[in-house]
Structures are given as structure tokens and as C-alpha cells.
Amino acid sequence: MSVPAEPEGLDPENAKLVTLARSARARTGAAEGAAVRDADGRTYAAASVALPSLQLTALQAAVAAAVSSGAPGFEAAAVVTDAAMIDSGSLNAVFDLAPAAPVLRADTSGAVVQIHTSETAS
């Protein structure tokens, strides 16, 4: 269902996404942190939102921030979470704009444990 991650071979720009996602999660104490890099190289980070009237995963929040800022598409995304998987709705939010963009799932230490692509998403 996913491509095995090779942390030692992680592209520096993707490593930066993991760092931004970890920071967003730590700053808010949220369950998840995420970051996306748009097609112009700009990055957007967000944490999960759990309000009585609004619930977003961190990846959905990061995608929403990027899209509302005019991002034309994505190069890559990263999610830091304790969860065993990224929900399909969050993955599809990325793949709607960028079917070829990898989505990295990292544990809370920042170690990449899974890389999703549109071919591996369920």
C-alpha cells in the first residue's frame, strides 16, 4: 500500500517538510502536523483542527492554506503523526491538485515510515 521509506536518502527539501510538520504539531500540541510545498517552492504548515464546529486533519488544513493563498499545485507533502496511516480524504486533497506528489508519513521523531503516491493511495 506504500513505498518503503529510505530516511537516509530523503531529499533535503522533503526533510524540511518533515521538520515544518513536526514544528506545527509541537507548537500547538495537536495530534498531527503537516506541511506542503507548492509548485513554486513555497511551504505551508498546519496542525490538525478539532473545534466543535470544524474538524480538519493537519494535511487538509495545510492544503487549504496553500490553495487559499493561490498555490497552483504541489511538489510534495509530509504528515507527522502517531497514527498508523493517513486518511484517504487527506491524501486525496493533495492528489486532487498533484497526482504525482509524494506524501510522506513520519512518526513523531521525524523518521519517515511511509511514502504515499496516488498509485498507492486507497
C-alpha positions as CSV (number, residue, x, y, z in Angstrom):
1,M,0.0,0.0,0.0
2,S,3.0,2.3,0.3
3,V,6.6,2.6,-0.9
4,P,9.2,1.8,1.8
5,A,10.9,5.0,3.0
6,E,14.6,5.5,3.0
7,P,15.3,8.2,5.6
8,E,19.0,8.4,4.8
9,G,18.1,9.1,1.2
10,L,15.4,11.8,1.9
11,D,15.7,14.8,-0.3
12,P,16.7,17.9,1.7
13,E,13.5,19.8,0.6
14,N,11.4,16.9,1.8
15,A,13.3,16.7,5.0
16,K,12.4,20.4,5.5
17,L,8.7,19.5,5.1
18,V,9.0,16.9,7.9
19,T,10.7,19.5,10.1
20,L,8.0,22.0,9.4
21,A,5.3,19.4,10.1
22,R,6.9,18.4,13.4
23,S,7.1,22.1,14.4
24,A,3.5,22.7,13.6
25,R,2.4,19.7,15.7
26,A,4.7,20.6,18.6
27,R,3.7,24.3,18.6
28,T,0.0,23.5,19.1
29,G,0.2,20.2,20.9
30,A,-2.1,18.8,18.1
31,A,-2.4,15.1,17.1
32,E,-0.9,15.8,13.7
33,G,1.3,18.3,11.9
34,A,1.6,18.7,8.2
35,A,3.4,20.7,5.6
36,V,3.1,21.0,1.8
37,R,5.4,22.5,-0.8
38,D,3.7,24.2,-3.7
39,A,4.8,24.1,-7.3
40,D,6.5,27.5,-6.8
41,G,8.6,26.1,-3.8
42,R,6.6,27.9,-1.1
43,T,5.8,25.9,2.0
44,Y,2.6,25.9,4.2
45,A,2.4,24.2,7.5
46,A,-0.6,23.4,9.7
47,A,-1.8,21.3,12.6
48,S,-5.0,19.4,13.0
49,V,-8.0,21.4,13.9
50,A,-10.6,20.0,16.4
51,L,-13.3,22.5,17.2
52,P,-16.9,21.7,17.9
53,S,-17.9,23.2,14.5
54,L,-14.8,22.5,12.4
55,Q,-12.6,19.4,12.1
56,L,-9.7,19.2,9.7
57,T,-6.7,16.9,9.6
58,A,-3.4,18.7,9.5
59,L,-2.9,17.8,5.9
60,Q,-6.3,19.2,5.0
61,A,-5.5,22.4,6.8
62,A,-2.1,22.7,5.1
63,V,-3.7,22.1,1.7
64,A,-6.5,24.6,2.5
65,A,-3.9,27.3,3.5
66,A,-1.9,26.7,0.3
67,V,-5.0,26.7,-2.0
68,S,-6.4,29.8,-0.4
69,S,-3.0,31.5,-1.0
70,G,-3.2,30.7,-4.7
71,A,-0.9,27.6,-4.8
72,P,-1.1,26.1,-8.4
73,G,-0.2,22.6,-7.3
74,F,2.1,20.6,-5.0
75,E,5.6,19.1,-5.3
76,A,5.3,17.1,-2.0
77,A,3.7,16.9,1.4
78,A,4.5,15.5,4.8
79,V,2.5,14.5,7.8
80,V,3.8,13.8,11.3
81,T,1.6,11.7,13.4
82,D,1.4,8.7,15.8
83,A,-1.4,7.3,13.6
84,A,-0.7,4.1,11.6
85,M,-2.0,5.7,8.4
86,I,-3.1,9.0,6.8
87,D,-6.8,9.0,6.0
88,S,-7.7,8.8,2.3
89,G,-9.6,12.1,2.3
90,S,-6.4,13.9,3.4
91,L,-4.3,12.1,0.8
92,N,-6.9,12.9,-1.9
93,A,-6.8,16.6,-1.0
94,V,-3.2,16.6,-2.2
95,F,-3.7,14.3,-5.2
96,D,-6.6,16.4,-6.4
97,L,-4.1,19.1,-7.3
98,A,-0.9,17.0,-7.8
99,P,-1.4,13.3,-8.6
100,A,2.3,12.8,-8.8
101,A,3.2,14.4,-5.5
102,P,4.6,12.1,-2.8
103,V,3.1,12.3,0.7
104,L,5.5,11.3,3.5
105,R,4.2,10.0,6.8
106,A,6.7,10.4,9.6
107,D,6.5,9.4,13.2
108,T,6.8,12.0,16.0
109,S,10.6,11.6,16.0
110,G,10.6,12.8,12.3
111,A,11.5,9.4,10.9
112,V,9.7,8.8,7.6
113,V,7.9,5.5,7.8
114,Q,5.8,5.6,4.7
115,I,5.6,7.4,1.3
116,H,2.3,7.6,-0.4
117,T,1.7,8.3,-4.1
118,S,-1.6,8.5,-6.0
119,E,-0.9,4.9,-7.2
120,T,-0.6,3.6,-3.6
121,A,-3.4,5.6,-2.0
122,S,-6.6,3.7,-1.3
